[in-house]
């Protein structure tokens, strides 16, 4: 029995030593990790021509495909499409490059694009922390080695085959596959991998370049894509070829020129792709239909038994242009964003029905907004921006708008003038109710009359300039018009129904170094015009810092305070850096010193505030370990916030949030003097946010 047990233990030890991580050639791995560092300087300013072709196949579709960005054209019509494009890539570094499309041909109606999200899959970045844009952690980067298990197998000619897979559980930020590595230099020669991210399953075979900047980029990249959503199923096979020999002039930017594409295409089309083009040509009358072959006996029988008559012309298919335009307006504008570009600028409208602009929190309820963007170029260094938005909060039943017109007269110095029309959250203070009760008795019932609330409309004019590399100056003038929600009741108690304020302002922003926090000092002084104008003096100081960490982790810090050194009345304590926001701009835009569970009136009732906000975010922390659902967690965050204001104890919030392919969600808990007070959540849609 002892011998049998010893034999089993010996066998297990041998199997473990063979199949475990001990079979990792650490020397080769270190060379691979260092390859980017040894060659990174060769990529700056490097340019290359890239040809790419796509074959799209729609296996299943229904009406929900219209709701998927850039896939409206797939919701009707043909089920197979081909796209070809010729691009110019210019790299600033391994993670940032500019792409200019110079030629584009497709069988999609009106030469439109589809599944634009697939463009990032053309250029996998194996040496960077993330392979595709800001997601999918690369197993070839040293920072990510804690997430992967590796195994190396030696090959001939100083080559090593490297196998990689997720260390603990599968997750959409991780991939699995194999690669061939040059054992002498650590250069990646070939990669085969598969993964899934944002409802797209992908399988990629990539052949890398051989030397210099080319060694950091693909030479040929073949990828198969499968997308499933709401009963729809679309697949795509595409191939990208780098370092194409033909260079087009910078001014070339054409669509639908098949002759040009035939002359620059570096590889041949497959039989399936040629068949799609042939079918497209026949449907659009670009080739003549061959006449059917008829034998002589049939011709004689026809001439004998059938009287010759003048043949009737075939009925011509009429195109319902009104219907096409109508459906395009619905598909492209109602559900998808609208963007028109020209040499002088662009006009962009966000989708009217887009879940990305819907947010929910327990304290602020359901909110929605829509944005418009426009830009007009005046000269090489000056242009005008117009980026208004309109929002609605369903809990407070209030519309919000902001319409900034921005003139940059010197783009190099970030010098410009901005004029903003807008309205803030309804503002007010319980001080008004206290004054009324002091005059008319404490037993006075004022509940539900909204006497403390005022609509706040404003006009702000400001000038800004980057005085030095580290110093930014802003001067401005702001006008507020605050109207009572219940003017009739206010008059009964002898109170003003409308208040104004006119104030010049000064803001100084200073960053001592690139690794130091951004510090700012804001000053605003109200001018007394008449008894309806509020005279005040307000100071605010703020410091914010974002520290990127390894593996795309990030630490966000923000500390600040403000106070009123003079004030006519205490009705409107309106700070610039400490304010409520009933129409948040999204999960990433919401780190502005807001508190998720703080009562909205407390923002405007204190003469001073001191607050601090800390958050830490990482792609994989703990949520991805949860069975089944954890594999879809893409990013996790931890929040700690504290606040000190008048007439209340120390207020604090702790929170945890995560992002997946469909939504972002956070759970927050509030405390007063470290004693539990309340719990709530925040929810925003992320569906197709990257599309």
C-alpha positions as CSV (number, residue, x, y, z in Angstrom):
1,X,0.0,0.0,0.0
2,X,2.8,2.4,0.9
3,X,4.5,1.6,-2.5
4,X,1.3,2.3,-4.4
5,X,0.8,5.6,-2.6
6,X,4.4,6.6,-3.2
7,X,4.0,5.8,-6.9
8,X,0.9,7.9,-7.2
9,X,2.5,10.9,-5.5
10,X,5.6,10.6,-7.7
11,X,3.4,10.5,-10.8
12,X,1.5,13.5,-9.7
13,X,4.7,15.4,-9.1
14,X,6.0,14.6,-12.5
15,X,2.7,15.6,-14.2
16,X,2.7,18.8,-12.3
17,X,6.2,19.7,-13.2
18,X,5.5,19.0,-16.9
19,X,2.1,20.7,-17.2
20,X,2.5,23.5,-14.7
21,X,4.0,27.0,-15.0
22,X,7.5,25.6,-14.4
23,X,7.6,25.0,-18.2
24,X,8.0,28.8,-18.8
25,X,11.2,30.0,-20.3
26,X,11.8,33.1,-18.1
27,X,14.6,34.4,-20.3
28,X,12.4,34.4,-23.4
29,X,9.5,36.0,-21.5
30,X,11.8,38.8,-20.2
31,X,13.1,39.4,-23.7
32,X,9.5,39.6,-25.0
33,X,8.5,42.0,-22.2
34,X,11.5,44.2,-23.0
35,X,11.1,44.2,-26.8
36,X,8.8,47.3,-26.8
37,X,11.1,49.3,-24.6
38,X,14.1,48.5,-26.9
39,X,12.3,49.6,-30.0
40,X,9.7,52.1,-28.9
41,X,11.6,55.1,-30.3
42,X,11.4,53.6,-33.9
43,X,7.6,54.1,-34.0
44,X,7.2,57.8,-33.4
45,X,6.2,59.5,-36.6
46,X,6.1,56.2,-38.5
47,X,3.5,55.9,-41.3
48,X,2.2,53.0,-43.3
49,X,-0.5,52.2,-45.9
50,X,-3.1,49.7,-44.9
51,X,-5.6,47.8,-47.0
52,X,-8.6,46.1,-45.4
53,X,-11.5,44.1,-46.8
54,X,-14.6,42.9,-44.9
55,X,-17.2,40.3,-45.8
56,X,-20.4,40.7,-43.7
57,X,-23.0,37.9,-43.5
58,X,-26.4,38.4,-41.8
59,X,-27.6,35.0,-40.6
60,X,-30.5,36.2,-38.5
61,X,-32.1,39.6,-38.1
62,X,-35.2,41.3,-36.8
63,X,-36.4,44.8,-36.0
64,X,-34.1,45.2,-33.0
65,X,-31.1,45.4,-35.4
66,X,-32.2,49.0,-36.2
67,X,-31.3,50.0,-32.7
68,X,-27.7,48.9,-33.0
69,X,-25.4,51.8,-34.0
70,X,-24.1,51.7,-37.6
71,X,-26.1,48.6,-38.4
72,X,-29.3,50.1,-39.6
73,X,-28.4,49.2,-43.2
74,X,-28.2,45.6,-42.2
75,X,-31.8,45.5,-40.9
76,X,-33.2,45.2,-44.4
77,X,-32.1,44.3,-47.9
78,X,-29.3,42.0,-48.8
79,X,-27.8,39.5,-46.3
80,X,-24.2,39.6,-47.6
81,X,-22.0,42.7,-48.1
82,X,-18.4,43.5,-49.0
83,X,-16.4,46.5,-47.9
84,X,-12.9,47.6,-49.0
85,X,-10.8,50.5,-47.8
86,X,-7.3,51.9,-48.2
87,X,-6.0,53.9,-45.2
88,X,-3.0,55.9,-44.1
89,X,-1.8,55.2,-40.5
90,X,0.5,57.7,-38.8
91,X,1.8,56.6,-35.3
92,X,2.7,59.0,-32.5
93,X,3.5,56.1,-30.1
94,X,2.5,52.5,-29.6
95,X,-0.9,53.4,-28.2
96,X,-1.8,56.5,-30.3
97,X,-2.1,56.9,-34.0
98,X,-4.0,58.9,-36.6
99,X,-5.9,57.2,-39.5
100,X,-7.0,58.8,-42.7
101,X,-9.3,56.8,-45.0
102,X,-8.3,57.6,-48.6
103,X,-10.4,55.1,-50.6
104,X,-13.6,53.2,-49.8
105,X,-15.8,50.9,-51.8
106,X,-18.7,48.8,-50.6
107,X,-21.9,47.1,-51.6
108,X,-23.7,48.7,-48.7
109,X,-26.2,51.3,-50.1
110,X,-24.9,54.8,-50.6
111,X,-21.3,53.7,-49.7
112,X,-22.1,53.8,-46.0
113,X,-20.1,52.1,-43.2
114,X,-21.3,49.4,-40.9
115,X,-20.1,48.0,-37.6
116,X,-17.6,50.8,-37.2
117,X,-16.5,49.2,-33.9
118,X,-14.6,46.6,-35.9
119,X,-12.1,49.1,-37.0
120,X,-10.1,48.8,-33.8
121,X,-9.7,45.1,-34.5
122,X,-7.6,45.9,-37.6
123,X,-4.7,46.9,-35.5
124,X,-4.1,44.7,-32.5
125,X,-1.5,46.2,-30.1
126,X,0.1,43.2,-28.5
127,X,3.0,45.1,-26.8
128,X,0.8,47.7,-25.1
129,X,-1.1,47.1,-21.9
130,X,-4.4,46.8,-23.9
131,X,-4.7,45.1,-27.2
132,X,-7.7,47.0,-28.6
133,X,-7.9,50.7,-27.7
134,X,-8.4,50.8,-23.9
135,X,-9.6,47.2,-23.4
136,X,-8.6,43.6,-23.6
137,X,-5.4,43.1,-21.4
138,X,-2.5,41.9,-23.5
139,X,-0.8,38.7,-22.3
140,X,2.5,40.0,-23.9
141,X,2.8,43.0,-21.5
142,X,4.6,42.5,-18.3
143,X,2.0,44.4,-16.2
144,X,-0.7,41.8,-17.0
145,X,1.2,38.7,-16.2
146,X,-0.7,38.3,-12.9
147,X,-3.9,37.6,-14.9
148,X,-2.5,34.9,-17.2
149,X,-0.9,31.4,-17.0
150,X,1.8,30.7,-19.5
151,X,3.5,27.6,-21.0
152,X,6.5,27.6,-23.4
153,X,7.5,24.9,-25.9
154,X,10.8,25.1,-27.7
155,X,10.8,24.9,-31.5
156,X,13.5,24.8,-34.2
157,X,15.5,27.8,-35.4
158,X,15.5,29.6,-32.0
159,X,11.7,29.8,-31.9
160,X,9.4,29.3,-28.9
161,X,5.7,28.6,-28.9
162,X,4.0,30.4,-26.1
163,X,0.6,29.3,-24.8
164,X,-1.5,31.7,-22.7
165,X,-4.9,31.6,-20.9
166,X,-6.6,33.4,-18.0
167,X,-5.1,32.5,-14.7
168,X,-8.3,32.2,-12.6
169,X,-11.6,32.6,-14.6
170,X,-12.6,33.7,-18.0
171,X,-13.4,37.4,-18.5
172,X,-14.1,39.7,-21.4
173,X,-10.9,41.6,-20.6
174,X,-8.8,38.4,-21.1
175,X,-7.9,36.3,-24.1
176,X,-6.5,32.8,-24.7
177,X,-4.4,31.4,-27.5
178,X,-0.8,30.8,-28.6
179,X,2.1,32.7,-30.2
180,X,5.5,32.1,-31.8
181,X,8.3,34.1,-30.2
182,X,11.8,34.7,-31.4
183,X,13.9,33.3,-28.5
184,X,16.9,35.5,-29.3
185,X,15.2,38.9,-29.4
186,X,11.8,38.4,-27.8
187,X,10.0,39.6,-31.0
188,X,6.5,38.3,-31.5
189,X,6.3,36.6,-34.9
190,X,2.7,35.2,-35.0
191,X,-0.3,35.3,-32.7
192,X,-3.5,33.1,-32.7
193,X,-6.0,34.1,-30.1
194,X,-9.7,34.3,-29.3
195,X,-11.8,36.3,-26.9
196,X,-15.1,38.1,-26.4
197,X,-15.7,41.8,-25.7
198,X,-18.8,44.0,-25.9
199,X,-21.0,41.2,-27.5
200,X,-18.3,40.5,-30.2
201,X,-16.6,37.1,-30.3
202,X,-13.3,37.3,-32.2
203,X,-10.7,34.9,-33.5
204,X,-7.5,36.5,-34.8
205,X,-4.5,35.3,-36.7
206,X,-1.8,38.0,-36.9
207,X,1.6,37.9,-38.6
208,X,3.9,40.6,-37.3
209,X,6.5,42.6,-39.1
210,X,10.2,41.7,-38.9
211,X,12.3,44.7,-38.0
212,X,12.3,48.3,-36.9
213,X,8.9,49.9,-36.4
214,X,7.4,47.2,-38.6
215,X,8.2,44.6,-35.8
216,X,5.8,46.4,-33.4
217,X,2.9,46.3,-35.9
218,X,1.0,43.6,-37.7
219,X,2.0,42.6,-41.2
220,X,-1.2,40.7,-42.0
221,X,-4.2,40.4,-39.6
222,X,-7.1,38.0,-40.3
223,X,-10.0,38.1,-38.0
224,X,-13.4,36.3,-37.7
225,X,-16.1,38.2,-35.9
226,X,-19.4,36.9,-34.5
227,X,-22.0,39.3,-33.1
228,X,-25.3,38.2,-31.5
229,X,-27.9,40.6,-30.0
230,X,-31.6,40.4,-29.5
231,X,-32.0,37.4,-31.9
232,X,-29.7,38.9,-34.5
233,X,-26.6,37.1,-35.7
234,X,-24.0,38.8,-37.9
235,X,-20.5,37.4,-38.8
236,X,-17.6,39.2,-40.5
237,X,-14.4,37.9,-41.9
238,X,-11.9,40.7,-42.6
239,X,-8.3,40.9,-43.5
240,X,-5.9,43.8,-43.1
241,X,-2.6,44.1,-45.0
242,X,0.0,46.6,-43.7
243,X,3.0,48.2,-45.5
244,X,1.2,48.4,-48.9
245,X,3.6,49.7,-51.5
246,X,1.3,52.3,-53.2
247,X,1.1,55.7,-51.4
248,X,-1.7,58.0,-52.4
249,X,-1.6,61.8,-52.2
250,X,-2.8,63.3,-48.9
251,X,-5.6,65.0,-50.8
252,X,-7.2,61.7,-52.0
253,X,-10.4,60.9,-50.2
254,X,-12.8,59.1,-52.5
255,X,-15.8,56.7,-52.2
256,X,-17.1,54.2,-54.7
257,X,-14.1,54.4,-57.1
258,X,-13.8,50.7,-58.0
259,X,-11.2,51.4,-60.7
260,X,-8.9,53.0,-58.1
261,X,-9.4,50.2,-55.6
262,X,-8.6,47.6,-58.3
263,X,-5.3,49.4,-59.0
264,X,-4.1,49.6,-55.4
265,X,-5.5,46.4,-53.9
266,X,-2.4,44.3,-52.7
267,X,-4.2,41.0,-52.5
268,X,-7.0,39.3,-54.5
269,X,-10.6,39.1,-53.5
270,X,-11.8,35.7,-52.5
271,X,-14.4,33.8,-54.6
272,X,-17.1,34.6,-52.0
273,X,-16.3,38.3,-52.1
274,X,-16.2,38.4,-55.9
275,X,-19.6,36.7,-56.0
276,X,-21.0,39.5,-53.8
277,X,-19.6,42.1,-56.1
278,X,-21.1,40.3,-59.2
279,X,-24.5,40.1,-57.6
280,X,-24.3,43.8,-56.6
281,X,-23.4,44.7,-60.2
282,X,-26.4,42.7,-61.6
283,X,-28.8,44.2,-59.2
284,X,-27.7,47.7,-60.1
285,X,-27.6,47.2,-63.8
286,X,-23.9,47.6,-64.1
287,X,-23.5,44.4,-66.2
288,X,-25.7,43.1,-69.0
289,X,-27.8,40.0,-68.3
290,X,-26.8,37.1,-70.6
291,X,-29.7,36.0,-73.0
292,X,-31.0,32.5,-72.3
293,X,-29.9,29.8,-74.8
294,X,-32.8,28.4,-76.8
295,X,-32.4,25.5,-79.3
296,X,-33.6,25.7,-82.9
297,X,-36.5,23.2,-82.4
298,X,-38.1,25.5,-79.8
299,X,-37.7,28.5,-82.1
300,X,-39.5,26.6,-85.0
301,X,-42.4,25.5,-82.7
302,X,-42.8,29.0,-81.4
303,X,-43.0,30.5,-84.9
304,X,-45.5,27.9,-86.0
305,X,-48.1,28.0,-83.2
306,X,-47.7,31.5,-81.8
307,X,-48.7,34.6,-83.7
308,X,-46.0,37.1,-83.8
309,X,-46.8,40.1,-81.6
310,X,-44.9,43.1,-80.5
311,X,-43.3,42.2,-77.2
312,X,-44.4,44.2,-74.2
313,X,-41.7,46.0,-72.3
314,X,-40.9,44.5,-69.0
315,X,-42.4,46.4,-66.1
316,X,-39.9,48.8,-64.7
317,X,-39.3,48.6,-60.9
318,X,-40.1,51.9,-59.4
319,X,-38.1,53.0,-56.4
320,X,-40.0,54.7,-53.6
321,X,-37.5,57.4,-52.8
322,X,-39.8,59.0,-50.3
323,X,-40.0,55.7,-48.4
324,X,-36.3,55.3,-48.5
325,X,-35.6,58.8,-47.3
326,X,-38.2,58.4,-44.5
327,X,-36.8,55.2,-43.2
328,X,-33.2,56.6,-43.5
329,X,-34.3,59.6,-41.4
330,X,-35.7,57.2,-38.8
331,X,-32.9,54.8,-38.8
332,X,-30.0,57.2,-39.0
333,X,-31.3,60.0,-36.9
334,X,-33.8,58.7,-34.4
335,X,-31.7,55.7,-33.3
336,X,-28.2,56.6,-34.5
337,X,-26.1,59.8,-34.4
338,X,-26.2,62.2,-37.3
339,X,-22.9,63.7,-38.4
340,X,-22.1,65.9,-41.4
341,X,-18.5,66.9,-42.1
342,X,-16.9,69.3,-44.5
343,X,-13.6,71.1,-45.0
344,X,-14.7,73.9,-42.7
345,X,-16.2,71.9,-39.9
346,X,-19.0,69.5,-38.9
347,X,-22.5,69.2,-37.5
348,X,-23.3,66.3,-35.1
349,X,-26.5,65.4,-33.4
350,X,-26.7,62.6,-30.8
351,X,-29.4,59.9,-31.3
352,X,-32.8,60.9,-30.2
353,X,-33.5,57.5,-28.7
354,X,-30.2,56.4,-27.2
355,X,-29.9,54.4,-23.9
356,X,-26.4,55.9,-23.3
357,X,-28.0,59.2,-22.4
358,X,-30.3,57.7,-19.8
359,X,-29.2,57.6,-16.1
360,X,-30.9,56.7,-12.8
361,X,-30.0,57.3,-9.2
362,X,-32.1,56.9,-6.1
363,X,-31.7,60.6,-5.1
364,X,-32.2,62.1,-8.5
365,X,-34.4,59.6,-10.3
366,X,-34.5,59.1,-14.0
367,X,-32.9,61.6,-16.3
368,X,-32.3,61.9,-20.1
369,X,-30.5,64.3,-22.3
370,X,-29.6,64.9,-26.0
371,X,-26.5,66.7,-27.3
372,X,-25.7,68.7,-30.4
373,X,-22.2,69.5,-31.6
374,X,-21.1,71.9,-34.3
375,X,-17.7,73.4,-35.4
376,X,-16.8,75.9,-38.0
377,X,-13.2,76.6,-38.9
378,X,-12.3,80.2,-39.5
379,X,-8.5,79.9,-40.0
380,X,-5.7,77.5,-39.1
381,X,-5.7,78.6,-35.5
382,X,-9.3,79.9,-34.9
383,X,-12.7,78.2,-35.0
384,X,-16.1,78.4,-33.4
385,X,-17.7,75.5,-31.4
386,X,-21.4,75.2,-30.5
387,X,-22.2,72.3,-28.2
388,X,-25.6,72.7,-26.6
389,X,-27.6,70.0,-24.7
390,X,-31.1,69.6,-23.5
391,X,-32.1,67.3,-20.7
392,X,-35.1,66.3,-18.7
393,X,-35.4,65.0,-15.1
394,X,-38.5,62.9,-14.7
395,X,-38.4,63.0,-10.9
396,X,-38.3,66.8,-10.6
397,X,-40.2,67.3,-13.9
398,X,-37.8,69.9,-15.1
399,X,-36.1,70.7,-18.4
400,X,-32.5,71.7,-18.4
401,X,-30.5,73.3,-21.2
402,X,-27.0,74.7,-21.8
403,X,-26.0,76.4,-25.0
404,X,-22.3,77.4,-25.1
405,X,-20.9,79.3,-28.1
406,X,-17.1,79.1,-28.0
407,X,-14.8,81.2,-30.2
408,X,-11.1,80.1,-30.2
409,X,-9.1,82.9,-31.7
410,X,-5.7,81.3,-30.9
411,X,-5.8,77.6,-30.7
412,X,-2.1,77.2,-29.9
413,X,-2.5,79.2,-26.7
414,X,-6.0,77.9,-25.9
415,X,-7.2,81.5,-26.1
416,X,-10.9,82.1,-26.6
417,X,-14.1,83.7,-25.6
418,X,-17.2,81.6,-24.5
419,X,-20.8,82.8,-24.1
420,X,-23.1,80.4,-22.3
421,X,-26.9,80.5,-21.9
422,X,-28.4,78.0,-19.6
423,X,-30.3,77.0,-16.5
424,X,-29.1,75.4,-13.3
425,X,-31.0,73.1,-10.9
426,X,-33.7,74.8,-9.0
427,X,-32.1,76.7,-6.1
428,X,-33.3,77.7,-2.7
429,X,-33.0,77.5,1.0
430,X,-35.1,76.7,4.0
431,X,-33.9,80.1,5.4
432,X,-36.8,81.7,3.4
433,X,-39.3,79.5,5.2
434,X,-37.7,80.3,8.5
435,X,-38.1,84.0,7.9
436,X,-41.8,83.7,6.9
437,X,-42.5,81.6,10.0
438,X,-40.8,84.1,12.3
439,X,-43.0,86.9,10.9
440,X,-46.4,84.9,10.6
441,X,-46.0,82.3,13.3
442,X,-44.4,78.9,13.7
443,X,-47.7,77.1,13.2
444,X,-48.0,78.3,9.6
445,X,-48.3,75.3,7.2
446,X,-46.0,75.9,4.2
447,X,-45.6,72.2,3.1
448,X,-45.9,71.6,-0.6
449,X,-46.0,75.3,-1.6
450,X,-42.3,75.3,-2.8
451,X,-41.8,78.8,-1.5
452,X,-38.1,78.1,-1.0
453,X,-37.5,77.1,-4.6
454,X,-36.4,79.4,-7.5
455,X,-35.8,78.7,-11.2
456,X,-32.2,79.8,-12.0
457,X,-31.4,81.1,-15.5
458,X,-28.0,82.5,-16.3
459,X,-25.8,84.0,-18.9
460,X,-22.0,83.6,-18.6
461,X,-19.3,85.3,-20.6
462,X,-15.7,84.3,-20.0
463,X,-12.3,84.7,-21.6
464,X,-9.5,82.2,-21.2
465,X,-5.9,81.9,-22.2
466,X,-3.0,79.6,-21.5
467,X,-0.6,82.2,-20.3
468,X,2.3,79.8,-19.8
469,X,2.7,76.0,-20.1
470,X,1.6,75.6,-16.5
471,X,-0.6,78.6,-15.9
472,X,-4.2,79.3,-17.2
473,X,-6.1,82.5,-16.6
474,X,-9.9,83.0,-16.9
475,X,-11.8,86.2,-16.5
476,X,-15.6,86.5,-16.9
477,X,-18.9,88.1,-16.1
478,X,-22.0,86.1,-15.0
479,X,-25.6,87.2,-14.7
480,X,-28.3,85.1,-12.8
481,X,-32.1,85.6,-12.9
482,X,-33.8,83.6,-10.2
483,X,-37.6,83.4,-10.3
484,X,-39.9,82.0,-7.6
485,X,-41.8,78.8,-8.4
486,X,-44.8,80.2,-6.4
487,X,-44.7,83.9,-7.0
488,X,-48.3,84.5,-5.9
489,X,-47.8,83.0,-2.5
490,X,-44.5,84.8,-2.1
491,X,-46.3,88.1,-2.6
492,X,-48.8,87.3,0.1
493,X,-45.9,87.1,2.6
494,X,-44.2,90.2,1.3
495,X,-41.2,88.5,-0.2
496,X,-39.4,89.2,-3.4
497,X,-40.4,86.9,-6.3
498,X,-37.3,87.6,-8.4
499,X,-33.6,88.1,-7.6
500,X,-30.8,89.1,-9.8
501,X,-27.0,88.9,-9.5
502,X,-24.3,90.4,-11.7
503,X,-20.7,89.4,-10.9
504,X,-17.3,89.7,-12.5
505,X,-15.1,86.6,-11.8
506,X,-11.5,85.6,-12.0
507,X,-10.1,82.0,-12.1
508,X,-6.4,81.0,-11.9
509,X,-5.4,77.4,-12.7
510,X,-1.9,76.2,-12.1
511,X,-0.1,72.9,-12.5
512,X,3.4,73.0,-11.1
513,X,4.5,70.0,-13.1
514,X,3.1,67.2,-15.3
515,X,2.9,64.9,-12.3
516,X,1.5,67.5,-9.9
517,X,-2.2,68.1,-9.2
518,X,-4.2,70.8,-11.0
519,X,-4.8,73.6,-8.5
520,X,-7.3,76.4,-9.0
521,X,-8.4,79.5,-7.2
522,X,-11.8,81.1,-8.1
523,X,-13.1,84.5,-7.1
524,X,-16.5,86.1,-7.8
525,X,-17.9,89.4,-6.6
526,X,-21.5,90.4,-7.0
527,X,-22.3,94.0,-8.0
528,X,-25.2,95.9,-6.2
529,X,-27.3,97.5,-8.8
530,X,-30.6,97.8,-6.9
531,X,-32.4,96.1,-4.0
532,X,-33.2,93.1,-6.2
533,X,-29.5,92.5,-7.0
534,X,-27.6,90.3,-4.5
535,X,-24.2,91.6,-3.3
536,X,-21.7,88.9,-2.3
537,X,-18.1,87.8,-2.4
538,X,-17.1,84.2,-2.8
539,X,-13.7,82.4,-2.8
540,X,-13.1,78.7,-3.8
541,X,-9.9,76.6,-4.0
542,X,-9.7,73.2,-5.6
543,X,-7.0,70.6,-6.3
544,X,-7.6,67.5,-8.6
545,X,-5.2,64.8,-9.6
546,X,-5.5,61.7,-11.7
547,X,-2.7,59.2,-11.3
548,X,-2.5,56.4,-14.0
549,X,-1.3,53.2,-12.5
550,X,-0.3,49.8,-14.0
551,X,-2.8,47.7,-15.9
552,X,-5.0,50.7,-16.8
553,X,-5.7,51.3,-13.1
554,X,-6.2,54.9,-12.0
555,X,-6.4,56.8,-8.8
556,X,-8.5,59.9,-8.8
557,X,-8.1,62.6,-6.0
558,X,-10.0,65.8,-5.5
559,X,-10.0,68.1,-2.6
560,X,-11.5,71.6,-2.3
561,X,-13.3,74.2,-0.3
562,X,-15.1,77.5,-0.6
563,X,-16.7,80.2,1.5
564,X,-18.7,83.4,1.3
565,X,-16.9,86.3,2.9
566,X,-19.8,88.7,2.3
567,X,-23.5,88.1,1.5
568,X,-26.7,90.3,1.4
569,X,-28.9,87.3,2.3
570,X,-28.5,83.6,2.8
571,X,-31.0,82.5,0.2
572,X,-28.7,81.4,-2.6
573,X,-25.4,79.8,-1.6
574,X,-24.3,78.9,-5.1
575,X,-20.8,77.5,-5.4
576,X,-18.9,76.8,-8.7
577,X,-17.1,73.6,-7.6
578,X,-19.7,72.2,-5.2
579,X,-23.1,71.8,-6.8
580,X,-25.8,69.3,-7.6
581,X,-26.3,67.9,-11.1
582,X,-29.7,66.5,-12.0
583,X,-28.6,65.7,-15.6
584,X,-25.3,63.8,-15.2
585,X,-23.2,63.4,-18.4
586,X,-22.4,59.8,-17.8
587,X,-20.4,57.6,-15.4
588,X,-17.0,59.0,-16.3
589,X,-18.2,62.6,-16.4
590,X,-19.6,62.4,-12.8
591,X,-16.4,62.6,-10.8
592,X,-16.9,66.3,-10.1
593,X,-17.2,66.4,-6.3
594,X,-20.8,65.4,-6.3
595,X,-22.2,63.2,-3.6
596,X,-24.7,60.5,-4.7
597,X,-26.9,60.5,-1.6
598,X,-26.6,64.1,-0.3
599,X,-29.9,66.0,0.0
600,X,-29.9,68.5,-2.9
601,X,-30.8,71.5,-0.7
602,X,-27.6,71.1,1.4
603,X,-25.6,72.3,-1.6
604,X,-27.1,75.8,-1.3
605,X,-27.5,76.3,2.5
606,X,-24.0,76.6,3.8
607,X,-21.7,79.6,3.8
608,X,-18.7,77.3,3.4
609,X,-17.8,73.8,2.4
610,X,-14.8,71.4,2.7
611,X,-14.9,68.2,0.7
612,X,-12.7,65.4,-0.5
613,X,-13.3,62.7,-3.1
614,X,-11.1,59.7,-3.7
615,X,-11.8,56.9,-6.2
616,X,-9.8,53.9,-7.5
617,X,-10.7,52.1,-10.7
618,X,-9.3,48.9,-12.1
619,X,-10.2,46.5,-14.9
620,X,-10.3,43.5,-12.7
621,X,-10.6,43.6,-8.9
622,X,-13.0,41.2,-7.2
623,X,-16.3,41.3,-9.1
624,X,-14.9,39.3,-12.0
625,X,-14.5,36.3,-9.7
626,X,-18.3,36.0,-9.2
627,X,-19.5,32.8,-11.0
628,X,-21.2,33.2,-14.4
629,X,-21.8,37.0,-14.3
630,X,-18.3,37.9,-13.3
631,X,-16.9,37.2,-16.7
632,X,-18.7,40.2,-18.1
633,X,-17.3,42.7,-15.6
634,X,-15.1,45.1,-17.5
635,X,-14.2,47.7,-14.9
636,X,-14.6,48.2,-11.1
637,X,-14.4,51.3,-8.9
638,X,-14.2,52.1,-5.2
639,X,-15.3,55.5,-3.9
640,X,-14.6,57.4,-0.6
641,X,-16.0,60.9,-0.1
642,X,-16.3,63.3,2.8
643,X,-17.9,66.7,3.4
644,X,-18.1,69.3,6.0
645,X,-20.7,72.2,5.8
646,X,-22.7,74.5,8.2
647,X,-25.2,73.0,10.6
648,X,-24.4,69.3,10.0
649,X,-22.0,66.7,11.2
650,X,-19.2,65.2,9.1
651,X,-20.9,63.6,6.1
652,X,-19.3,60.6,4.3
653,X,-20.1,58.2,1.5
654,X,-18.6,54.9,0.6
655,X,-19.3,53.3,-2.8
656,X,-18.6,50.4,-5.1
657,X,-19.3,50.4,-8.8
658,X,-18.7,48.2,-11.8
659,X,-19.2,48.4,-15.6
660,X,-20.3,45.7,-18.0
661,X,-21.3,45.6,-21.6
662,X,-24.9,46.7,-20.9
663,X,-24.7,49.1,-17.9
664,X,-22.7,50.7,-15.1
665,X,-24.0,50.4,-11.6
666,X,-22.9,51.8,-8.2
667,X,-24.0,51.1,-4.7
668,X,-23.4,53.9,-2.1
669,X,-23.7,54.1,1.6
670,X,-23.8,57.4,3.6
671,X,-22.7,58.1,7.1
672,X,-23.0,61.0,9.6
673,X,-20.1,61.1,12.1
674,X,-19.3,57.5,11.0
675,X,-22.8,56.3,11.8
676,X,-24.8,54.6,9.1
677,X,-27.5,56.9,7.5
678,X,-28.7,55.7,4.1
679,X,-28.0,53.5,1.1
680,X,-28.7,54.0,-2.6
681,X,-27.6,53.2,-6.1
682,X,-26.7,54.8,-9.4
683,X,-27.4,53.3,-12.8
684,X,-26.3,54.4,-16.3
685,X,-26.6,52.5,-19.6
686,X,-23.4,51.5,-21.4
687,X,-25.0,49.5,-24.2
688,X,-23.1,50.1,-27.5
689,X,-21.2,52.9,-25.8
690,X,-18.1,52.1,-27.8
691,X,-20.0,51.7,-31.1
